[in-house]
Amino acid sequence: MSTRSRIIVPIIKEYKNKRLIDSISHNSIILSDDYVMVTCHFDGYIEGVGKYLKENIKTYEKALGIVSHGDLSSLNIDKEGNLIVDAYISDKNENWKYVKPKQTNDIKTSSTDLWLDTEYLYLYIPNPDKNIESNWKVAKRTSIDWNKPNIPEYRYF
């Protein structure tokens, strides 16, 4: 069974209105809003996607790199410890129009788009001191009713 999650990265000032390019497909978007996000369709729980992000995505550039691929099927680590990103655009040959990263200015309300078929939200928290690792926060859907509003309560994990 799939546990969907969203991976959300804030757009810092230096990157605002810049082009975010997927390194595999070379498709791109302009970073115009305050946040960019993608959906990961499998293993979205904290022990899956959460663990992967926390242990492997520790810089702003790596966080942007993950969302640059657009929606993801899964995130994995192979036997040698290499990161494997199973992106719909490159691995499943999906149309960029449907899988490209989404943007928003609001991640604190119960926006339907934010929670659409999603159980976990992962928010990257950049550290202003580039010499110190950054952190991730998570919010879990509190209502089983997909039509009921959920106000995200982000916490460190």
N, C-alpha and C positions, 0 to 999 in steps of 0.2 A: 504494500500500500504506500502511496506517496504522501509525504508530509511536506507541503510546499512552504517556502520561505521567501522573503524579499531581502536582498542585500542592498543597503542604502549608504551612499557616500555623499557627504556635503561637498559642495563646490566652493573651494577656497578662492580668495580674491584673485590670485595669480592665474587661475584656470578659467575664470568667468569669461564667457563668450569666445572660448578657444575650442578648437575641434578635438573631439575624443575619437581616436581611430582604433578600430579593432585590428590588432597585429596579425591576425590570421586571414580574415576576409578582406581587410582594408576598407570596410564600410565605416561610416563615421556619423557623428551627430555634433551639433554645436551645443556647448554647455551653457545654456541661457538661464536656467532656473537655479534655485538654491540647493537642490539635491538631485542626484541621478540614482536610479535603482533598476535592478533586474530581479526576475523571479527565478528561483532554483526549485525544480519540480520534485526532486527526491531527497530524502534524508535531511529535511529541514530542521529537525529537532536539535537541541543543544549538543548532544553527543555526536551528531553528524556534521552538518554544515557549521554549526557554532564552533565546534572543536577545530575543524579545518581552518576557519577564518582566524580564530584566536591564536593558533599555533603557527600558522604559515603566512598570514597577511598582516604584516606589522608596519608597513610604510604606506604613505599616502599613494605613492605611485603604484604599488602592488594592488591596493584597494581599487584604484581607478582601472587598473589592468583587468581585474576580475569583471567589473561591470562593463568594460569596453566591448566584451564579446556578445552582449545582449543576453537574452534569457538563456538559462542553463538547464540542462537535464540533470546533471549532478556534478559534484566536486569530489575527487578521490585522491588517494596517495597510493602509488604502486609499491611493489616489494622493495625497491631500491630507495624509496622515500621521495620520489619525484612527484610533483603536483600534476594532476590530470584534471583539466577543465573540459567537461563534455558540453560544448556549446551547440545550440540548435543551428546557428548560422553555418558553422564549419563542419560539424559532425553529422548533422541530420539534414543539411542542405535546405533549411527553411528560408522563407522570404524575409529579408531584413526588415521590411515594412511591418511585419508582425512580431518580430523578436527583438527589435532594437531596444536599447535602454530607454526607460521612461524617465521623465523629469517632473518635479513638483516643487512647490515653494512651501508646502505644509506637510509635516510628518507628525504633528502633535494632535490632530483631530481624528475623528472617526471616518475619514474619507473612505467611501466605498472602493475607490481605485487602490487605495493603500492596502486594504485588507482583502481584496478580491481573491477568493479561494486560497487564502494564506493563513497559516497558523503561527508563524514566527516572523518577526521583523528584526533584522540585524543592522545596527547603525554603527558605522565607523566613526570613531572620535579621534580626529587628528590632534597631535601634540604640537604646540607652537615651537617647542624645542626639537628640532629635527634630529638631535642626537639621542633622544629618548623615544622608546617604542610607544606607539599609540595603542589605544584600547578599542574594544567592541562593547556595545550594549545590546541587549535583547529585550524585546517585548513579545509576550505570548497572548494569543487571542483568548479572551476571557469568556466569550459567549459561544455556545455551540450553534446558536441561531445565526446563520450567515447574513441575515438581513438586519440583525440587531447591531446598533453602533457599538464600536469598541474604541475606547480612548487609550492609545498606547501608553504604557508606563514602562519606559526604558530603564533598565538596570544593568550594572556590570555583572558579568558572569565569569 
